Structures are given as C-alpha cells and as structure tokens.
Amino acid sequence: MPDSVDNEASAAASNEGQPELRRRRDRRRSEGDAWTGTMPIITPNDSDAPASTSAPLQSRSWAEAAAAADASAAMVAGSEDAAREDSAGGDSARGDSAVGDASREEPRRIPTAAAPAAADVTPAASRAGRAAAANAPISDFISSPGSFVREQKPRPIGGFRGMLYKLTGGAWNLGPSAKQREEDDLARRISRQLQGSYNTAVLSLKGGIGKTSTTVGVGLTLAEFRGDPPCAIDANPDSGDLVERALGEGIYQKATPRTITDLLKNVDNVDSLTALARYMHHAGRLHLIAGEQDPEVSDSLTAEEYLRIRELISGYYSIALTDCGTGVTHNAMSGILQSADNLIIAAGYAVSGAKRARSTLQWLAGHGYEELARNAIVVITDKDEVSSRVDKNAIEEHLSGICRQLIAVPHDRGVADGDLVTLDVLRPDTRRAYKEIAAAIVDGYV
C-alpha cells in the first residue's frame, strides 16, 4: 500500500491545474473517506445526524400525502434553482483556469426551448416559481371519488330493457327508457327538500267535478314520494267527505269522530306533534283533519279560525293541502286565499265546468289575487266520461292560456265512484296525472 506522504505529494501535483477536482476532494474529505470516496453510513439511531434532517413525512389521508408530495417537489425545485445560481457564479469565478486547461474540454450543452439556460433564471423568478408551487391547488382525492369510479348507468325497470337486464344478470344494461326517465324526473321534482311550510288550496265553483278526489290523490302521491308526510285539511263548510274518501266510509265511522271543530276548541293546548296527532286521521303517510259533519256547525268556520289552524299546521308539516268548499265567498275563504301559496282549480270536460273554471280565475284576478290566478294549476277530471261530441282539445285550449299549467286526469272508475281513493287501484295514466299535479305544486314552492 503506498505511503500517505506519497499520496499527498501526488495530490498536490494534481491540484495545480485542477481546482475543481481539488474542491470536490476537500468536500469529500470533510464528509467521509477522502481516498475511497465511500459515503458515511447513517443508521436510524445515529445521534450524530444533522439536526436539519427532517423526519419521514407521514400523512393520515390521500389529500395530506398529495400535499406533502407537492411541498417536497417545490423544495426540490427551489434547491435546483439555487444550485444553478451557485454553479453560474462558480463558473465565472474559475474563468481562465477552466479555459487554460487544454488537456480537458468541457462537454458542450445544447440549450432547448423548453429548458432555458441557468444564467437566464433570476433569483426573483426562482422565488416566484416556488411561491406558485406552494399556492397551487391540491386535488382532494377523498372528496372526489368520481375520478376513480365510473358512473353507473341507471337500472331499467319494466319493458324490453328491464327484461334484458334481468336475463343477462345486469351484463347488458341499455339504461332506462324515455318514459322511465320522465317518471324519475317527476319523482325528483316531488321529493325536493323545502325550506318552510307551504299551503295549496283546492277549489271550484261547482261540486262533483273531482275537487276532493284530486286532493286525496295528490296528497297520497306526495306522501309516497316525499320524505316528510303532507297534511290535508277539510275546510268544506258543506259537510265535506275528505277523510271518508281517503280512509273509506266504514273505517271512518268506526273511528273516533275527531274534527276541525274539536281541534279549534283545544288549539291552545297543542304544543307537540304527539298532541296534534290526537285530532288527526291517517291514510298511510297522509295525515288528515276531518271537516265538521254537523250541518249546524260546519258553516261556522271563519277566516280567523282557519288561520289559527294553518299556523298550527305550519309548525309540523312542510306541505298542507286545503280542500275548500264550493264557491269562493264562504266565511273561511278569505283566510284560505290569504295563506295559500298556490291554487288548484278543479274543472270538468263539460262546457259549463270549463266556463266556471275560467270564471273562478277571473274572479281571483279581480279581487286582489292576481298572482294566485296567474300561477294556478287547472285540473280537468274526466269524471263522467263525456261523449265524443265534446271537443276536449278546445276546452283545454280555452283554459290553458289563463293559468300556469293545465293537467287532465283521465276517466277512472277508482275516482268516479265517489268512494275510497287508493293509488293501488288507479290506472297508470291516472297515477301519472296525479304525479304531474304534485310536481307542479312543488314547482310553485321553489
């Protein structure tokens, strides 16, 4: 093995024309083995490790891991910029020594358009780049799972598409049909969350044209699709039969005859939904307040009394349907119209029914309820199955221009018989019409 003195002599000889090599050798000598060039071994328990060495980055989520990676990249970019600045300064200081060494030629670097020379990068630009990297938005992989999971096509129900889906075990999914997409859109509109309590009044100038059956059918539809149950109030002064149409005559007669009059007598003592339930009837998730059946008392409901009932109901239900009496001039009608958010005008396909519906809208517009008349929903129920001589299209055109929406309910014996109304026995077209009415009601709330 050569003597260390000889090594130092040879190193001194080589130092004269190679200052860069001398500088690198001195740096290795201060950090490790100067002759072999091996790096010092650092163990996890090495107490002599520099204090500036940072601990391994740990993260508790993908978002934190991404943030740590971006921060590390910014630090590395900053270090490289600083190194390029030092290198540019060192090269200018060495100057003539590097050029005078004819025995060694520095490899030429060809600059590219994407990577400018290090001399063009100023310290201000480096700081700006580091600041931009630190302030760059960090993608949150936890809150954006859609980046990793493909959106699943909705499952078809019924028809050829549904049959094909079942036969192939879901391998062939053609998606829902146009009709199913329309049904899904109706369900979405009906089930929208509401902020506050709203009231829809159902009225007409003529009896027996589907006013109460529409209230029950729409109320049951709202109860089916909404997360919160609706409430229907029988404010008909002529011994209304709202509860009988929802529960059935026999069930209502066996039940305790709780009416709106009983609720008014104890309205000040009702301070919870449990207390209110003692005066309610329930047809599934549809909650109902029965009208007074005594002819001597039924016409005594005033506007102030109705408003007290409405104020009580608004604390527990987001949607209330009020089945009004025939006409618009009875005692409670001013209170009903005052608290209504929108109206349903019941009409029939008879010529007289269409004229009465138009007269109702004109009366409302002429007595300070222009907004209610303009946003009213006219429902034409083919209760009596009129003959082909009646031009249904002409009647619909006659009414459609003076209201927000006109919806036709086809003839259905489940409605025309005047007895119990249940969605299970109604025709699909009838149920579809009630869905459209319910969706139009909620549209008027939002």
The 8 nearest C-alpha neighbors of each residue, nearest first, counted from 0:
[[1, 2, 3, 6, 5, 4, 34, 35],
 [2, 0, 3, 5, 6, 4, 7, 9],
 [1, 3, 4, 5, 6, 0, 7, 8],
 [2, 4, 6, 5, 7, 1, 8, 0],
 [5, 3, 7, 6, 2, 8, 1, 9],
 [6, 4, 8, 3, 7, 2, 9, 1],
 [5, 7, 3, 9, 4, 8, 10, 2],
 [6, 8, 10, 4, 5, 9, 11, 3],
 [9, 7, 5, 11, 10, 6, 4, 12],
 [8, 10, 12, 6, 11, 7, 5, 13],
 [9, 11, 7, 13, 12, 8, 6, 14],
 [10, 12, 14, 8, 9, 13, 7, 15],
 [13, 11, 9, 10, 14, 15, 8, 16],
 [12, 14, 10, 11, 15, 9, 16, 17],
 [15, 13, 11, 17, 12, 16, 21, 18],
 [14, 16, 13, 17, 12, 18, 11, 21],
 [17, 15, 14, 18, 13, 100, 96, 12],
 [16, 18, 14, 20, 19, 15, 21, 13],
 [19, 17, 21, 20, 14, 22, 16, 15],
 [20, 18, 22, 21, 17, 23, 93, 24],
 [21, 19, 23, 22, 17, 18, 24, 14],
 [20, 22, 18, 24, 19, 23, 14, 25],
 [21, 23, 19, 25, 20, 24, 18, 26],
 [24, 22, 26, 20, 25, 21, 27, 19],
 [25, 23, 27, 21, 26, 22, 20, 28],
 [26, 24, 28, 22, 27, 23, 21, 29],
 [25, 27, 23, 29, 24, 28, 22, 30],
 [28, 26, 30, 24, 29, 25, 33, 31],
 [27, 29, 33, 25, 26, 30, 31, 32],
 [28, 30, 26, 27, 31, 25, 33, 32],
 [31, 29, 27, 28, 26, 32, 39, 38],
 [32, 30, 28, 39, 27, 38, 29, 33],
 [31, 33, 36, 34, 35, 37, 28, 27],
 [32, 34, 28, 27, 36, 35, 31, 24],
 [35, 33, 32, 36, 28, 37, 24, 27],
 [34, 36, 37, 32, 33, 31, 38, 27],
 [37, 35, 32, 34, 33, 38, 27, 31],
 [38, 36, 35, 32, 39, 31, 33, 34],
 [37, 39, 31, 40, 36, 32, 30, 27],
 [40, 38, 31, 41, 37, 30, 32, 36],
 [39, 41, 38, 42, 37, 45, 31, 43],
 [42, 40, 45, 39, 43, 48, 44, 47],
 [41, 43, 45, 44, 40, 48, 46, 39],
 [42, 44, 45, 41, 46, 48, 40, 47],
 [45, 43, 42, 46, 41, 48, 47, 40],
 [46, 44, 42, 47, 43, 48, 41, 40],
 [45, 47, 48, 44, 49, 43, 42, 50],
 [48, 46, 45, 49, 50, 41, 44, 42],
 [49, 47, 46, 45, 50, 52, 41, 51],
 [50, 48, 51, 52, 47, 46, 53, 45],
 [49, 51, 52, 48, 53, 47, 46, 54],
 [50, 52, 49, 53, 48, 54, 47, 55],
 [53, 51, 50, 49, 54, 48, 55, 47],
 [54, 52, 51, 55, 50, 56, 49, 48],
 [53, 55, 56, 52, 57, 51, 50, 43],
 [56, 54, 57, 53, 52, 58, 67, 43],
 [57, 55, 54, 58, 67, 53, 64, 68],
 [56, 58, 55, 59, 64, 63, 67, 54],
 [59, 57, 64, 63, 60, 56, 61, 67],
 [58, 60, 63, 57, 61, 64, 62, 56],
 [61, 59, 62, 63, 58, 64, 141, 65],
 [60, 62, 64, 63, 65, 140, 141, 59],
 [61, 63, 139, 65, 60, 64, 140, 66],
 [64, 62, 66, 60, 65, 58, 61, 67],
 [65, 63, 61, 67, 58, 66, 62, 68],
 [64, 66, 68, 62, 63, 67, 61, 69],
 [65, 67, 63, 69, 64, 68, 70, 62],
 [68, 66, 70, 64, 65, 69, 63, 71],
 [69, 67, 65, 71, 70, 66, 64, 72],
 [68, 70, 72, 66, 71, 67, 65, 73],
 [69, 71, 67, 73, 72, 68, 66, 74],
 [72, 70, 74, 68, 73, 69, 67, 75],
 [71, 73, 69, 75, 70, 74, 76, 68],
 [72, 74, 76, 70, 71, 75, 132, 129],
 [75, 73, 77, 71, 76, 72, 78, 70],
 [76, 74, 78, 72, 77, 73, 71, 79],
 [77, 75, 73, 79, 74, 78, 72, 80],
 [76, 78, 74, 80, 75, 79, 73, 129],
 [79, 77, 75, 81, 80, 76, 82, 74],
 [78, 80, 82, 76, 81, 77, 83, 75],
 [81, 79, 77, 83, 78, 82, 76, 125],
 [80, 82, 78, 84, 79, 83, 77, 85],
 [83, 81, 79, 85, 84, 80, 86, 78],
 [84, 82, 86, 80, 81, 85, 117, 87],
 [83, 85, 81, 87, 82, 86, 88, 80],
 [86, 84, 82, 88, 87, 83, 89, 81],
 [85, 87, 83, 89, 84, 88, 82, 90],
 [86, 88, 84, 90, 85, 89, 83, 118],
 [87, 89, 85, 91, 86, 90, 84, 92],
 [90, 88, 86, 92, 91, 87, 85, 93],
 [89, 91, 93, 87, 92, 88, 86, 94],
 [90, 92, 94, 88, 89, 93, 87, 86],
 [93, 91, 89, 90, 94, 88, 95, 87],
 [92, 94, 90, 91, 96, 89, 95, 97],
 [95, 93, 91, 92, 96, 97, 90, 98],
 [94, 96, 98, 97, 99, 93, 92, 100],
 [97, 95, 99, 98, 94, 93, 100, 16],
 [96, 98, 95, 99, 100, 94, 93, 17],
 [97, 99, 95, 96, 100, 94, 101, 104],
 [100, 98, 96, 97, 95, 101, 94, 16],
 [99, 101, 98, 102, 97, 103, 96, 16],
 [100, 102, 103, 99, 104, 98, 97, 96],
 [101, 103, 100, 104, 99, 16, 98, 105],
 [104, 102, 101, 100, 105, 97, 98, 99],
 [105, 103, 106, 102, 101, 100, 98, 97],
 [104, 106, 107, 103, 97, 98, 108, 100],
 [107, 105, 104, 108, 103, 109, 97, 98],
 [106, 108, 105, 109, 104, 110, 103, 116],
 [109, 107, 110, 106, 105, 111, 116, 115],
 [108, 110, 107, 111, 116, 106, 114, 112],
 [111, 109, 108, 115, 116, 114, 112, 113],
 [112, 110, 114, 113, 115, 109, 116, 108],
 [111, 113, 114, 115, 110, 116, 109, 119],
 [112, 114, 111, 115, 110, 116, 109, 117],
 [113, 115, 111, 112, 116, 110, 117, 109],
 [116, 114, 112, 110, 113, 111, 117, 119],
 [115, 117, 118, 119, 110, 114, 120, 111],
 [118, 116, 119, 120, 83, 115, 84, 87],
 [117, 119, 116, 120, 87, 84, 121, 83],
 [120, 118, 117, 116, 121, 115, 124, 84],
 [121, 119, 117, 118, 124, 122, 125, 116],
 [120, 122, 124, 123, 119, 125, 118, 84],
 [123, 121, 125, 124, 126, 120, 84, 81],
 [124, 122, 126, 125, 121, 127, 120, 128],
 [123, 125, 127, 121, 122, 126, 128, 120],
 [126, 124, 122, 128, 123, 127, 129, 80],
 [125, 127, 129, 123, 128, 124, 130, 122],
 [126, 128, 124, 130, 125, 129, 123, 131],
 [129, 127, 131, 125, 126, 130, 124, 132],
 [128, 130, 126, 132, 127, 131, 73, 77],
 [131, 129, 133, 127, 132, 128, 126, 134],
 [132, 130, 128, 134, 133, 129, 135, 127],
 [131, 133, 129, 135, 130, 134, 73, 128],
 [134, 132, 130, 131, 135, 129, 70, 73],
 [133, 135, 131, 132, 130, 136, 129, 137],
 [134, 136, 132, 133, 131, 137, 130, 69],
 [137, 135, 134, 138, 133, 132, 66, 139],
 [136, 138, 139, 66, 135, 65, 62, 69],
 [139, 137, 140, 136, 62, 65, 143, 66],
 [138, 140, 62, 141, 142, 137, 143, 61],
 [139, 141, 143, 142, 62, 138, 61, 144],
 [140, 142, 139, 143, 144, 62, 61, 60],
 [141, 143, 140, 139, 144, 145, 138, 62],
 [144, 142, 140, 145, 141, 146, 139, 147],
 [145, 143, 146, 147, 142, 141, 140, 148],
 [146, 144, 148, 147, 143, 149, 150, 142],
 [147, 145, 144, 148, 143, 149, 140, 150],
 [146, 148, 145, 144, 149, 143, 140, 150],
 [149, 147, 145, 146, 150, 144, 151, 143],
 [148, 150, 151, 145, 147, 146, 152, 144],
 [149, 151, 148, 152, 145, 153, 147, 146],
 [152, 150, 149, 153, 148, 154, 174, 172],
 [151, 153, 174, 154, 150, 172, 173, 175],
 [154, 152, 174, 151, 155, 175, 172, 173],
 [153, 155, 174, 175, 152, 156, 172, 161],
 [156, 154, 175, 161, 174, 160, 153, 157],
 [155, 157, 161, 154, 158, 175, 160, 179],
 [158, 156, 161, 162, 155, 159, 160, 179],
 [157, 159, 161, 160, 162, 156, 155, 176],
 [158, 160, 162, 161, 163, 157, 164, 156],
 [161, 159, 163, 162, 158, 155, 173, 164],
 [160, 162, 157, 156, 155, 164, 158, 163],
 [163, 161, 159, 165, 164, 160, 166, 158],
 [164, 162, 166, 160, 165, 161, 159, 167],
 [163, 165, 169, 161, 162, 167, 172, 171],
 [164, 166, 168, 162, 163, 167, 169, 161],
 [167, 165, 163, 168, 164, 162, 169, 161],
 [168, 166, 170, 169, 164, 165, 171, 163],
 [167, 169, 165, 166, 170, 164, 171, 163],
 [168, 170, 164, 167, 171, 172, 165, 166],
 [171, 169, 167, 168, 172, 164, 165, 166],
 [172, 170, 169, 164, 167, 173, 163, 168],
 [171, 173, 174, 164, 169, 170, 154, 155],
 [174, 172, 160, 171, 175, 155, 164, 154],
 [175, 173, 155, 172, 153, 154, 152, 176],
 [176, 174, 155, 179, 180, 154, 153, 177],
 [175, 177, 179, 178, 180, 174, 155, 160],
 [176, 178, 180, 179, 181, 175, 182, 174],
 [177, 179, 181, 176, 180, 182, 175, 183],
 [180, 178, 182, 176, 181, 177, 175, 183],
 [181, 179, 183, 177, 182, 178, 184, 176],
 [180, 182, 184, 178, 179, 183, 185, 177],
 [183, 181, 179, 185, 184, 180, 186, 178],
 [182, 184, 180, 186, 181, 185, 179, 187],
 [183, 185, 187, 181, 182, 186, 180, 188],
 [186, 184, 182, 188, 187, 183, 438, 189],
 [185, 187, 183, 189, 184, 188, 190, 182],
 [188, 186, 184, 190, 185, 189, 183, 191],
 [187, 189, 185, 438, 186, 190, 191, 184],
 [190, 188, 438, 186, 187, 191, 441, 185],
 [189, 191, 225, 187, 188, 224, 186, 192],
 [192, 190, 188, 189, 187, 193, 225, 441],
 [191, 193, 190, 194, 225, 226, 189, 227],
 [192, 194, 195, 191, 317, 445, 196, 444],
 [195, 193, 192, 196, 317, 445, 197, 444],
 [194, 196, 317, 193, 197, 313, 316, 318],
 [195, 197, 317, 313, 318, 316, 194, 198],
 [198, 196, 318, 317, 340, 319, 195, 199],
 [197, 199, 319, 339, 340, 320, 318, 200],
 [200, 198, 320, 341, 342, 339, 340, 321],
 [199, 201, 321, 342, 320, 339, 343, 322],
 [202, 200, 343, 322, 323, 342, 321, 344],
 [203, 201, 323, 344, 345, 200, 343, 210],
 [202, 204, 345, 205, 325, 344, 326, 356],
 [205, 203, 326, 325, 355, 359, 206, 356],
 [206, 204, 203, 325, 207, 208, 326, 352],
 [205, 207, 208, 325, 204, 203, 210, 209],
 [206, 208, 209, 205, 210, 211, 382, 417],
 [207, 209, 347, 206, 346, 210, 382, 380],
 [208, 210, 212, 211, 213, 207, 380, 345],
 [209, 211, 213, 345, 212, 208, 214, 201],
 [210, 212, 214, 213, 209, 241, 215, 322],
 [211, 213, 215, 209, 214, 210, 216, 414],
 [212, 214, 216, 210, 211, 215, 209, 217],
 [215, 213, 211, 212, 217, 216, 218, 210],
 [214, 216, 218, 212, 213, 217, 245, 219],
 [217, 215, 213, 219, 218, 214, 212, 220],
 [216, 218, 220, 433, 214, 219, 215, 437],
 [217, 219, 215, 221, 220, 216, 214, 222],
 [220, 218, 222, 216, 221, 217, 285, 215],
 [221, 219, 217, 223, 222, 218, 216, 434],
 [222, 220, 218, 223, 219, 224, 225, 217],
 [221, 223, 219, 228, 220, 284, 225, 285],
 [224, 222, 220, 221, 225, 219, 284, 226],
 [225, 223, 221, 190, 222, 186, 220, 189],
 [226, 224, 190, 227, 222, 221, 223, 189],
 [225, 227, 228, 224, 190, 222, 223, 192],
 [226, 228, 225, 229, 222, 317, 316, 284],
 [229, 227, 222, 284, 285, 226, 230, 225],
 [230, 228, 318, 285, 319, 222, 316, 286],
 [229, 231, 286, 319, 287, 285, 320, 318],
 [232, 230, 320, 287, 319, 321, 286, 288],
 [233, 231, 321, 288, 287, 234, 322, 320],
 [234, 232, 290, 322, 289, 235, 241, 288],
 [235, 233, 323, 322, 290, 232, 236, 321],
 [234, 236, 324, 323, 239, 237, 233, 322],
 [237, 235, 298, 297, 238, 324, 234, 239],
 [236, 238, 235, 239, 297, 298, 324, 294],
 [239, 237, 292, 236, 291, 297, 235, 290],
 [238, 240, 235, 237, 290, 241, 233, 236],
 [241, 239, 243, 242, 244, 238, 290, 211],
 [240, 242, 244, 243, 239, 233, 211, 245],
 [241, 243, 245, 244, 240, 289, 246, 287],
 [242, 244, 247, 248, 240, 246, 245, 241],
 [245, 243, 419, 241, 242, 247, 418, 420],
 [244, 246, 242, 243, 420, 419, 247, 282],
 [247, 245, 243, 244, 282, 242, 250, 251],
 [246, 248, 243, 419, 244, 250, 249, 245],
 [247, 249, 243, 251, 250, 252, 246, 244],
 [250, 248, 252, 251, 247, 253, 243, 246],
 [249, 251, 253, 252, 247, 248, 246, 254],
 [250, 252, 254, 248, 253, 249, 243, 246],
 [251, 253, 249, 254, 250, 248, 256, 255],
 [254, 252, 250, 251, 249, 255, 256, 248],
 [255, 253, 251, 252, 256, 250, 257, 280],
 [254, 256, 257, 253, 252, 251, 278, 258],
 [257, 255, 254, 258, 252, 251, 289, 253],
 [258, 256, 278, 255, 261, 289, 259, 279],
 [259, 257, 289, 260, 261, 290, 291, 256],
 [258, 260, 262, 261, 290, 289, 288, 263],
 [261, 259, 263, 258, 262, 291, 264, 290],
 [262, 260, 264, 258, 259, 263, 257, 265],
 [261, 263, 259, 265, 260, 264, 266, 278],
 [262, 264, 266, 260, 265, 261, 259, 308],
 [263, 265, 261, 262, 266, 260, 267, 259],
 [266, 264, 262, 263, 268, 267, 261, 269],
 [265, 267, 263, 269, 268, 262, 264, 308],
 [266, 268, 265, 269, 270, 264, 263, 262],
 [267, 269, 266, 265, 270, 274, 264, 271],
 [270, 268, 274, 266, 267, 275, 271, 265],
 [269, 271, 268, 274, 272, 275, 267, 273],
 [272, 270, 274, 273, 269, 275, 315, 276],
 [271, 273, 275, 274, 276, 315, 270, 269],
 [274, 272, 276, 271, 275, 277, 270, 269],
 [273, 275, 271, 272, 269, 276, 277, 270],
 [274, 276, 272, 277, 273, 278, 269, 271],
 [275, 277, 279, 273, 278, 274, 272, 280],
 [278, 276, 275, 279, 274, 273, 257, 280],
 [277, 279, 276, 257, 275, 262, 258, 288],
 [280, 278, 276, 288, 287, 277, 286, 281],
 [281, 279, 287, 286, 288, 282, 278, 242],
 [280, 282, 286, 283, 285, 287, 284, 279],
 [283, 281, 285, 246, 284, 245, 286, 280],
 [282, 284, 285, 281, 286, 222, 219, 223],
 [285, 283, 222, 228, 282, 286, 281, 223],
 [284, 286, 282, 283, 222, 229, 281, 228],
 [287, 285, 281, 230, 280, 284, 231, 279],
 [286, 288, 231, 280, 279, 230, 232, 281],
 [289, 287, 232, 279, 233, 259, 258, 231],
 [290, 288, 258, 233, 242, 259, 287, 291],
 [291, 289, 233, 258, 259, 239, 234, 292],
 [290, 292, 297, 258, 293, 238, 259, 260],
 [293, 291, 238, 294, 297, 290, 239, 296],
 [292, 294, 296, 295, 291, 297, 238, 298],
 [295, 293, 297, 296, 292, 238, 237, 298],
 [294, 296, 293, 297, 298, 299, 292, 291],
 [297, 295, 293, 299, 294, 298, 291, 292],
 [296, 298, 236, 291, 294, 299, 293, 295],
 [297, 299, 236, 296, 300, 237, 295, 294],
 [298, 300, 296, 297, 301, 330, 236, 295],
 [301, 299, 298, 331, 304, 330, 297, 305],
 [300, 302, 331, 330, 304, 303, 299, 305],
 [301, 303, 331, 334, 305, 304, 333, 330],
 [304, 302, 306, 301, 305, 307, 334, 331],
 [305, 303, 307, 301, 306, 302, 300, 308],
 [304, 306, 308, 302, 307, 303, 309, 301],
 [305, 307, 309, 303, 308, 304, 334, 310],
 [306, 308, 310, 304, 305, 309, 311, 303],
 [309, 307, 305, 311, 306, 310, 312, 304],
 [308, 310, 306, 312, 311, 307, 313, 305],
 [311, 309, 307, 313, 308, 312, 306, 314],
 [310, 312, 308, 309, 313, 314, 307, 315],
 [313, 311, 309, 314, 310, 315, 316, 308],
 [314, 312, 310, 196, 316, 311, 315, 309],
 [313, 315, 312, 311, 316, 310, 196, 317],
 [314, 316, 313, 312, 272, 317, 311, 196],
 [317, 315, 313, 318, 312, 229, 314, 196],
 [316, 318, 196, 197, 195, 313, 319, 229],
 [319, 317, 197, 229, 316, 196, 198, 230],
 [318, 320, 198, 230, 231, 229, 197, 199],
 [319, 321, 231, 199, 198, 200, 232, 230],
 [322, 320, 200, 232, 231, 323, 201, 233],
 [321, 323, 233, 201, 234, 232, 200, 235],
 [324, 322, 235, 234, 202, 201, 321, 325],
 [323, 325, 235, 236, 326, 234, 202, 237],
 [324, 326, 204, 203, 205, 206, 323, 202],
 [327, 325, 204, 328, 203, 324, 205, 329],
 [326, 328, 332, 329, 325, 204, 324, 202],
 [327, 329, 326, 332, 330, 333, 331, 325],
 [330, 328, 332, 331, 327, 326, 324, 236],
 [329, 331, 301, 332, 302, 300, 328, 333],
 [332, 330, 302, 301, 334, 333, 329, 300],
 [331, 333, 335, 334, 329, 330, 327, 328],
 [332, 334, 336, 335, 331, 302, 337, 330],
 [333, 335, 302, 337, 332, 331, 336, 306],
 [336, 334, 332, 338, 337, 333, 339, 331],
 [337, 335, 339, 333, 338, 334, 332, 200],
 [336, 338, 334, 335, 339, 333, 332, 340],
 [337, 339, 335, 336, 334, 340, 198, 306],
 [340, 338, 198, 336, 199, 341, 337, 335],
 [339, 341, 198, 199, 197, 338, 342, 444],
 [340, 342, 199, 339, 371, 375, 374, 443],
 [343, 341, 375, 200, 199, 201, 376, 344],
 [342, 344, 201, 376, 377, 375, 200, 345],
 [345, 343, 377, 202, 203, 378, 201, 376],
 [344, 346, 378, 203, 210, 377, 202, 379],
 [347, 345, 379, 352, 356, 353, 378, 208],
 [348, 346, 352, 379, 380, 349, 208, 381],
 [347, 349, 381, 350, 352, 379, 353, 391],
 [350, 348, 352, 347, 351, 353, 385, 389],
 [349, 351, 353, 352, 348, 354, 394, 347],
 [350, 352, 354, 349, 353, 355, 347, 348],
 [353, 351, 347, 355, 349, 346, 354, 350],
 [352, 354, 356, 350, 355, 351, 346, 347],
 [353, 355, 351, 357, 356, 352, 358, 350],
 [356, 354, 358, 352, 357, 353, 204, 359],
 [355, 357, 359, 353, 358, 354, 346, 352],
 [356, 358, 354, 360, 355, 359, 361, 353],
 [357, 359, 355, 361, 356, 360, 362, 354],
 [360, 358, 356, 362, 357, 361, 355, 363],
 [361, 359, 363, 357, 372, 362, 358, 364],
 [360, 362, 358, 364, 363, 359, 365, 357],
 [361, 363, 365, 359, 360, 364, 358, 366],
 [364, 362, 368, 360, 366, 365, 361, 372],
 [363, 365, 369, 368, 361, 362, 366, 372],
 [364, 366, 362, 363, 367, 361, 368, 369],
 [367, 365, 363, 364, 368, 362, 369, 361],
 [366, 368, 369, 365, 364, 363, 370, 362],
 [369, 367, 363, 364, 371, 370, 366, 372],
 [368, 370, 364, 372, 371, 367, 373, 363],
 [371, 369, 373, 372, 368, 374, 364, 367],
 [370, 372, 374, 368, 369, 373, 341, 375],
 [373, 371, 369, 375, 360, 370, 374, 364],
 [372, 374, 370, 402, 371, 375, 369, 403],
 [375, 373, 403, 371, 372, 402, 370, 341],
 [374, 376, 342, 372, 402, 403, 373, 371],
 [377, 375, 343, 404, 405, 403, 344, 342],
 [376, 378, 344, 405, 343, 345, 375, 406],
 [379, 377, 406, 345, 407, 405, 346, 344],
 [378, 380, 346, 407, 347, 408, 345, 406],
 [381, 379, 408, 347, 382, 407, 209, 378],
 [382, 380, 410, 409, 384, 383, 348, 347],
 [381, 383, 415, 380, 410, 384, 208, 209],
 [382, 384, 385, 381, 415, 410, 380, 347],
 [385, 383, 381, 382, 410, 386, 409, 348],
 [384, 386, 383, 387, 389, 348, 381, 349],
 [387, 385, 388, 389, 384, 383, 390, 349],
 [386, 388, 389, 385, 390, 391, 384, 348],
 [387, 389, 386, 390, 385, 391, 349, 348],
 [390, 388, 387, 391, 386, 385, 349, 348],
 [389, 391, 393, 392, 388, 394, 387, 348],
 [392, 390, 394, 393, 389, 395, 348, 396],
 [391, 393, 395, 394, 390, 396, 397, 389],
 [392, 394, 396, 390, 391, 395, 397, 389],
 [395, 393, 397, 391, 396, 392, 398, 353],
 [396, 394, 392, 397, 398, 393, 399, 391],
 [395, 397, 393, 399, 394, 398, 392, 400],
 [396, 398, 394, 395, 399, 393, 400, 353],
 [399, 397, 395, 396, 400, 401, 394, 357],
 [400, 398, 396, 401, 405, 395, 402, 397],
 [399, 401, 398, 402, 397, 396, 403, 404],
 [400, 402, 399, 398, 373, 403, 360, 357],
 [403, 401, 373, 375, 404, 399, 374, 400],
 [402, 404, 374, 375, 376, 373, 405, 401],
 [405, 403, 376, 402, 377, 406, 399, 375],
 [404, 406, 377, 399, 376, 378, 407, 403],
 [407, 405, 378, 377, 379, 404, 408, 432],
 [406, 408, 379, 378, 380, 409, 405, 432],
 [407, 409, 380, 432, 429, 379, 381, 406],
 [410, 408, 381, 429, 411, 407, 380, 428],
 [409, 411, 381, 382, 384, 408, 412, 380],
 [412, 410, 413, 414, 415, 409, 426, 425],
 [411, 413, 415, 414, 416, 410, 425, 382],
 [412, 414, 411, 425, 415, 416, 420, 424],
 [415, 413, 412, 411, 416, 417, 420, 212],
 [414, 416, 412, 382, 417, 413, 411, 383],
 [417, 415, 418, 414, 412, 413, 419, 411],
 [416, 418, 415, 414, 419, 244, 212, 413],
 [417, 419, 416, 244, 420, 247, 414, 248],
 [418, 420, 244, 247, 245, 421, 246, 243],
 [421, 419, 244, 245, 413, 414, 418, 422],
 [422, 420, 423, 424, 419, 425, 245, 216],
 [421, 423, 425, 424, 420, 430, 216, 219],
 [422, 424, 421, 425, 426, 420, 430, 427],
 [425, 423, 422, 421, 413, 426, 420, 412],
 [426, 424, 422, 423, 413, 429, 430, 427],
 [425, 427, 429, 428, 430, 424, 411, 413],
 [428, 426, 430, 429, 431, 425, 432, 424],
 [429, 427, 431, 426, 430, 432, 409, 408],
 [430, 428, 432, 426, 431, 427, 408, 409],
 [429, 431, 427, 433, 432, 428, 434, 426],
 [430, 432, 428, 434, 429, 433, 427, 435],
 [433, 431, 429, 435, 434, 430, 408, 428],
 [432, 434, 436, 430, 217, 435, 431, 437],
 [435, 433, 431, 437, 432, 436, 438, 430],
 [434, 436, 432, 438, 433, 437, 439, 431],
 [435, 437, 433, 439, 434, 438, 440, 432],
 [436, 438, 434, 440, 439, 435, 217, 433],
 [437, 439, 189, 435, 441, 440, 188, 436],
 [440, 438, 442, 436, 437, 441, 435, 443],
 [441, 439, 437, 443, 442, 438, 436, 444],
 [442, 440, 444, 443, 438, 439, 189, 437],
 [443, 441, 439, 440, 444, 445, 438, 188],
 [442, 444, 441, 440, 445, 439, 341, 374],
 [443, 445, 441, 442, 440, 197, 340, 193],
 [444, 442, 443, 441, 193, 194, 191, 192]]
